[in-house]
Amino acid sequence: MKKYFTMITMLMALIAAPVMAHAADNATLIAQDEKLAPDVYQKLYQRWQHPVFLNISQSESRHLASVERLRGAALLISAAGKFSDPDTQSLYNNLMTKGEKSLIDALQVGATIEDKDIFDLNNAIASSNNPREQQVYNNLLRGSYKHLNAFVRTLHAEGSDYQAHYLSQKDYDEILNNKR
């Protein structure tokens, strides 16, 4: 009997491992997104002194805390502007280079970050079977909708516009028209 119990336990572990790893990957990706945003926004606020960066930066810091609570532990977060993931580090560097050029470019960077966050959150929600995780990601998603709208409104006020890079045009339009 013990042999069968051990075999069943091993099979269950093999089945659960990819699901748990996938959930951890989602949380890690979302945590990187949620760290990237305030790191960029705080630097862009220092450069341009536009309140949209300060306001959204504070909200994004709360988003990161939500991801930490979801995981039940503090994430190993590095210093501002430093990322353990090379792709995220490269994205940060590229966004900062663009955002330093002009206020319009900085606002475009903000919209791009929120565009990417929404895309990543939608994917994480779709791939999750954990109701608590889905709830947290849905809360983050609603915040990102508001942030994207804030950046796009500010761009319009500055005489510019934003074209989505990650979202479909349909999804982008629905978000801007508050249909989500």
C-alpha positions in Angstrom: 0.0 0.0 0.0 2.8 2.4 0.9 4.4 1.7 -2.6 1.1 2.8 -4.3 0.8 5.8 -2.1 4.3 6.9 -2.9 3.7 6.3 -6.6 0.5 8.4 -6.5 2.3 11.1 -4.6 5.0 11.2 -7.2 2.5 11.4 -10.1 0.6 14.2 -8.4 3.8 16.1 -7.9 4.7 15.7 -11.6 1.3 16.9 -12.6 1.3 19.8 -10.2 4.9 21.0 -10.9 4.3 22.6 -14.3 1.1 24.3 -12.9 3.0 25.7 -9.9 6.0 26.7 -12.1 3.6 28.4 -14.5 1.9 30.3 -11.6 5.3 31.3 -10.3 6.4 32.4 -13.8 3.2 34.6 -14.1 3.8 36.1 -10.7 7.5 36.8 -11.6 6.5 38.4 -14.9 3.8 40.5 -13.3 6.2 41.5 -10.5 8.8 42.6 -13.0 6.1 44.7 -14.9 4.9 46.2 -11.6 8.5 47.1 -10.6 9.4 48.5 -14.0 6.5 51.0 -13.9 7.3 52.9 -10.7 11.1 52.8 -11.4 10.5 54.4 -14.8 7.7 56.8 -13.6 9.8 58.1 -10.6 12.7 58.9 -12.9 10.5 60.5 -15.5 8.8 62.6 -12.8 12.3 63.8 -11.6 13.1 64.8 -15.2 9.8 66.3 -16.3 8.0 67.2 -13.0 4.7 66.2 -14.6 2.2 65.0 -11.9 0.9 62.1 -14.0 4.2 60.3 -13.4 4.1 60.9 -9.6 0.5 59.8 -9.2 0.8 56.6 -11.2 4.1 55.8 -9.7 2.5 55.7 -6.2 -0.3 53.4 -7.5 2.2 51.1 -9.1 4.1 50.7 -5.9 0.8 49.4 -4.3 0.4 47.1 -7.3 3.8 45.5 -6.5 2.8 45.1 -2.9 -0.3 43.2 -4.1 1.8 40.8 -6.0 4.0 40.3 -3.0 0.9 39.5 -0.8 -0.3 37.1 -3.4 2.9 35.1 -3.2 2.9 35.3 0.6 6.3 36.8 0.8 8.3 39.8 -0.3 9.8 39.4 -3.7 13.5 39.8 -4.1 13.4 43.2 -5.6 16.6 44.9 -6.6 17.5 48.6 -6.6 15.5 51.1 -8.7 16.3 50.6 -12.3 18.0 47.2 -11.8 16.3 44.0 -12.9 17.5 40.4 -12.6 15.8 39.6 -15.9 18.0 40.8 -18.8 14.9 41.4 -21.1 13.3 43.6 -18.5 16.6 45.4 -17.9 16.9 46.1 -21.6 13.3 47.3 -21.8 14.0 49.6 -18.8 17.1 51.0 -20.5 15.3 51.6 -23.8 12.3 53.2 -22.2 14.4 55.5 -20.1 16.5 56.6 -23.2 13.3 57.4 -25.0 11.6 59.1 -22.0 14.5 61.4 -21.4 14.1 63.0 -24.9 10.9 65.0 -24.4 7.8 65.1 -22.3 5.8 63.7 -25.2 8.3 60.8 -25.5 8.0 60.3 -21.7 4.2 60.1 -21.9 4.5 57.7 -24.8 6.7 55.5 -22.5 4.1 55.6 -19.8 1.4 54.5 -22.2 3.6 51.7 -23.6 4.3 50.4 -20.1 0.5 50.3 -19.3 -0.2 48.7 -22.7 2.3 45.9 -22.0 1.0 45.5 -18.4 -2.5 45.0 -19.7 -1.3 42.5 -22.3 0.7 40.5 -19.7 -2.1 40.6 -17.1 -4.6 39.3 -19.6 -2.3 36.4 -20.5 -1.7 35.7 -16.8 -5.4 35.7 -16.0 -6.2 33.4 -19.0 -3.5 30.9 -17.9 -4.4 30.9 -14.2 -6.7 28.4 -12.5 -6.2 30.1 -9.1 -9.2 32.3 -8.1 -7.1 34.4 -5.7 -4.5 35.0 -8.3 -7.1 35.9 -10.9 -8.7 38.4 -8.5 -5.4 40.1 -7.8 -4.5 40.3 -11.5 -8.0 41.6 -12.3 -7.5 44.4 -9.7 -4.2 45.2 -11.3 -5.8 45.2 -14.7 -8.4 47.8 -13.7 -5.6 50.0 -12.4 -3.7 49.7 -15.6 -6.8 50.6 -17.6 -7.0 53.8 -15.6 -3.3 54.5 -16.0 -3.4 53.9 -19.8 -6.3 56.3 -20.0 -4.5 58.9 -17.9 -1.4 58.8 -20.2 -3.5 58.9 -23.4 -5.5 61.9 -22.1 -2.3 63.7 -21.1 -0.9 63.0 -24.5 -4.0 64.4 -26.2 -3.7 67.5 -24.0 -0.1 67.9 -25.2 -1.3 67.6 -28.8 -0.1 64.0 -29.4 -1.5 60.5 -29.5 -0.6 56.9 -28.7 -0.8 53.8 -30.9 -0.9 50.5 -29.0 2.1 48.2 -29.4 0.9 45.2 -27.4 -2.9 45.4 -27.4 -5.1 44.8 -30.4 -6.7 48.0 -31.8 -10.1 46.7 -30.6 -9.0 46.1 -27.1 -7.2 49.4 -27.0 -10.3 51.3 -28.2 -12.5 49.5 -25.7 -10.2 50.5 -22.8 -10.1 54.1 -24.0 -13.9 54.2 -24.4 -14.3 52.8 -20.8 -16.0 49.6 -22.1 -13.7 47.5 -19.9 
